[in-house]
Amino acid sequence: MKKALILASLLALGAAAHAETATYAIDPTHTYATFEILHFGTSTNRARFEKKEGTVQFDRAAKTGKVEINFDMSGISSGSTAFDKHLSSKDFFDVATFPTAKFVGDKFSFSGDKVTTVAGELTLKGKTAPVTLKANNFNCYQSPMLKREVCGGDFETVIDRTQWGVDYGLAYGFSKDVKIIIQVEAVKQ
């Protein structure tokens, strides 16, 4: 009898912990993914991905989660039509052949209740490699307008673009290092 009560209690605790996982939808109006690369050691070229969507599965109690963000590569925007066209070409992202990119992260690290990193994989130009995003800010709040919980933060990483076959300009002295900054907010569903 005592063993049955202990087993039932453990099962109930496991079910309660699992029930705390919530699904959040990426809010495209508060989510921006940008990248920047040093241009001849003089200035920084920047652009962003305008079209993105995704979801986050998040369990604060268990300190686990999974994020999946898809980027429509036709939405590259640098503020310069000519540069956007070049970024979309085979020299860089080859958008005609590889129209989407994706980040999937499932290894969340915490400091207290705050997410500090999300590790996962970035798929770009048909190649997948590990990436860890560092959280510079992380917070959850009750949105007064949406009447729902919103979680998000500012995340960043530096990647070696050659891992994904983006080698244009290396012979000219362009950096292979690209800084990626993702400002994201996701709404609890």
Secondary structure as GFF3:
##gff-version 3
##sequence-region A 1 189
A	DSSP	alpha_helix	2	19	.	.	.	ID=ss1
A	DSSP	beta_strand	22	26	.	.	.	ID=ss2
A	DSSP	three_ten_helix	28	30	.	.	.	ID=ss3
A	DSSP	beta_strand	32	39	.	.	.	ID=ss4
A	DSSP	beta_strand	43	59	.	.	.	ID=ss5
A	DSSP	beta_strand	64	77	.	.	.	ID=ss6
A	DSSP	alpha_helix	81	88	.	.	.	ID=ss7
A	DSSP	beta_strand	100	111	.	.	.	ID=ss8
A	DSSP	beta_strand	114	124	.	.	.	ID=ss9
A	DSSP	beta_strand	127	142	.	.	.	ID=ss10
A	DSSP	beta_strand	149	160	.	.	.	ID=ss11
A	DSSP	three_ten_helix	161	164	.	.	.	ID=ss12
A	DSSP	three_ten_helix	170	172	.	.	.	ID=ss13
A	DSSP	beta_strand	177	188	.	.	.	ID=ss14
###
